[in-house]
Amino acid sequence: MAIHESLREDVTVAIKTKAGNITDLRYILGEFSRLKGTKDGKIYIGDTLNDEQAIRVLEGVITGENKLLEILKDSTSTLKLLCEFYLPEKATRQELLEFITTIDLSKLKNKMMAVGITKQHFGTAADGKLITEIVQSIEV
């Protein structure tokens, strides 16, 4: 199930059960429906976000919470923990390394093209900086 759809279901259940995290869930859902800036200006991101868009929104909320926590000198945030719950598990360094070693780098124009191939394979579950670091460390 998509992240956005899962969140909508959880909001419905939280409202029915009068759970304590209704406010945080509604806030995240509200962030999903905001106008977001792009290179071409503002665009409406749609009724239901795909997982890639939802992950970007969740990571944005986490970044904002981290900045707020630095200012307030508070160590916890239920909103941040809730956002992290909805984020998919990231690929480990070992998983990325195993996949990258299966790519025949000699057939590529340069070894950095393996970064794009790896990102395409793992999608949002992979950290681009980590992939680049691994590819750069490989000797051709």
C-alpha positions in Angstrom: 0.0 0.0 0.0 1.2 3.5 -0.8 2.5 5.7 2.0 -0.2 8.3 1.4 -3.0 5.8 1.4 -1.7 4.1 4.5 -1.5 7.5 6.3 -5.1 8.3 5.3 -6.3 4.9 6.7 -4.3 5.6 9.9 -6.0 9.0 10.3 -9.4 7.4 9.9 -8.6 4.7 12.5 -7.1 7.3 14.9 -10.2 9.5 14.7 -12.5 6.5 15.3 -10.5 5.2 18.2 -9.7 8.7 19.6 -6.0 8.0 19.6 -3.5 10.6 20.9 -1.6 11.0 17.7 -4.5 12.5 15.6 -3.0 16.0 15.5 0.4 14.7 14.2 -1.2 12.5 11.6 -3.4 15.3 10.4 -0.4 17.6 10.2 1.5 15.1 8.0 -1.6 14.6 5.8 -1.9 18.4 5.5 1.7 18.6 4.4 0.9 16.1 1.6 -1.7 18.5 0.2 0.4 21.7 0.2 1.7 23.5 -2.9 5.3 22.7 -3.5 7.8 24.8 -5.4 9.7 23.4 -8.4 12.0 24.9 -10.9 9.0 25.8 -13.0 7.1 27.5 -10.1 4.4 26.2 -7.9 2.5 23.0 -8.9 -0.3 21.1 -7.2 1.1 17.7 -6.2 -2.1 15.9 -6.6 -4.7 14.1 -4.6 -2.6 11.0 -3.9 1.2 11.2 -3.8 3.3 8.4 -5.1 5.8 7.0 -2.6 8.7 9.1 -3.9 6.8 12.4 -3.4 5.5 11.2 0.0 9.1 10.4 1.1 10.3 13.8 0.1 7.5 15.4 2.1 8.2 13.2 5.1 11.9 14.0 5.0 11.0 17.7 4.7 8.9 17.5 7.9 11.7 15.6 9.7 14.2 18.3 8.6 11.9 21.0 10.0 11.5 19.2 13.2 15.2 18.8 13.6 15.7 22.6 13.2 12.9 23.2 15.7 14.5 20.7 18.2 17.8 22.5 17.9 16.2 25.8 18.8 14.1 24.4 21.6 16.9 22.2 23.0 14.3 19.4 23.2 15.4 15.9 22.5 12.2 14.2 21.3 9.4 14.9 18.9 6.5 12.6 18.4 5.9 14.2 14.9 9.5 13.2 13.9 9.1 9.7 15.2 5.8 9.3 13.3 7.3 10.5 10.1 10.2 8.1 10.5 7.7 5.3 11.0 6.2 5.9 7.5 9.6 6.1 5.8 10.6 2.9 4.1 13.7 1.1 5.4 16.9 2.3 3.6 19.2 -0.1 1.8 22.3 -0.9 3.8 25.8 -0.2 2.6 26.4 -4.0 2.2 23.3 -4.4 0.0 24.4 -1.4 -2.2 27.9 -2.8 -2.5 26.6 -6.2 -3.5 24.5 -4.8 -6.2 27.2 -2.4 -7.5 29.7 -5.3 -7.8 27.2 -7.1 -10.1 27.4 -4.1 -12.6 30.1 -4.6 -15.3 31.8 -1.2 -15.0 34.0 -1.9 -18.0 31.0 -1.6 -20.3 30.1 1.9 -19.0 31.6 5.1 -20.3 32.7 6.0 -16.8 32.2 4.2 -13.5 29.9 7.0 -12.1 27.2 5.8 -14.5 26.8 3.0 -12.0 25.3 5.5 -9.5 22.3 6.1 -11.8 21.9 2.4 -12.4 21.9 1.7 -8.7 19.5 4.6 -7.9 17.1 3.3 -10.5 17.3 -0.2 -9.1 16.8 0.7 -5.4 14.6 3.8 -5.9 13.9 5.8 -2.8 15.4 3.1 -0.5 18.9 4.1 -1.4 21.0 7.1 -0.3 22.5 8.8 -3.3 25.5 10.1 -1.3 26.3 6.6 0.0 26.0 5.1 -3.5 28.4 7.7 -4.9 30.9 7.1 -2.1 30.8 3.3 -2.8 31.2 3.7 -6.5 34.1 6.1 -6.1 35.9 3.7 -3.8 35.7 0.9 -6.3 38.9 0.4 -8.4 38.2 -0.3 -12.1 
